[in-house]
Amino acid sequence: MTYDKHTDKPPHVELYLAGDFSSPFEVLTANDFSASQKREIFETWHADLMRRGGYSRHSELLLDIEHSLKSLRPEVDGSSDEPIG
């Protein structure tokens, strides 16, 4: 199976969608992902929760995701592809 970046979700986002992560902490401590990959997972997760009820249903998890996003090193030039964790 080949990955088409224009039509398919990245493999690390597919792991989130498949339910491989149960908490933001698991994403933050995953050594296999770069900061930008973790950011993509968190942004996808956040958008998904907002579509499914937002803060009224998922406030604690959404706040944890937002805090985790802020804790990632900022992308300065888009080259933060080294794994962190």
C-alpha positions in Angstrom: 0.0 0.0 0.0 1.4 3.4 -1.0 0.8 6.7 0.8 -0.5 9.6 -1.3 0.1 12.8 0.7 -2.6 14.6 -1.3 -5.4 12.2 -0.6 -4.4 10.1 2.4 -3.9 11.0 6.1 -0.3 10.7 7.2 0.5 7.3 8.9 1.0 9.0 12.3 -2.4 10.6 12.1 -3.9 7.2 11.1 -2.6 5.8 14.4 -4.6 8.4 16.3 -7.7 7.7 14.1 -7.3 4.0 14.8 -7.4 4.6 18.5 -3.7 3.9 19.3 -3.5 6.9 21.6 -5.7 7.3 24.6 -4.1 10.4 26.1 -2.1 13.4 24.9 0.7 12.2 27.2 1.1 9.0 25.0 1.6 11.2 22.0 4.1 13.5 23.7 6.2 10.5 24.9 6.1 8.7 21.6 9.8 8.7 20.5 9.0 7.7 17.0 7.4 11.1 16.0 8.8 14.5 15.3 7.4 17.6 16.8 5.6 18.4 13.6 4.1 15.0 13.5 2.9 15.3 17.1 1.5 18.7 16.2 -0.5 17.1 13.3 -1.9 14.4 15.6 -2.9 17.0 18.2 -4.5 19.3 15.6 -6.5 16.4 14.1 -7.6 15.2 17.5 -8.6 18.7 18.6 -10.6 19.3 15.4 -12.3 15.9 15.8 -13.4 16.6 19.4 -14.7 20.0 18.4 -16.9 18.4 15.7 -18.2 15.9 18.3 -19.4 18.3 20.9 -16.5 20.7 21.7 -15.9 21.9 25.2 -19.4 21.0 26.4 -18.5 17.3 26.1 -14.7 17.1 26.0 -13.4 20.1 28.0 -10.7 18.3 30.0 -9.3 16.4 27.1 -9.4 19.5 24.8 -7.5 21.5 27.4 -4.9 18.7 27.7 -4.5 18.7 24.0 -4.1 22.5 23.8 -1.6 22.4 26.7 0.4 19.6 24.9 0.4 21.6 21.6 1.8 24.6 23.5 4.5 22.4 25.1 5.9 21.3 21.7 8.9 23.2 20.5 7.8 25.9 18.1 8.5 25.3 14.4 10.9 28.0 13.4 11.7 27.1 9.8 9.6 24.0 9.3 12.6 21.7 9.9 11.8 20.4 13.3 11.6 16.9 12.1 13.8 15.3 14.7 12.0 13.0 17.1 11.3 14.5 20.5 9.9 13.0 23.6 
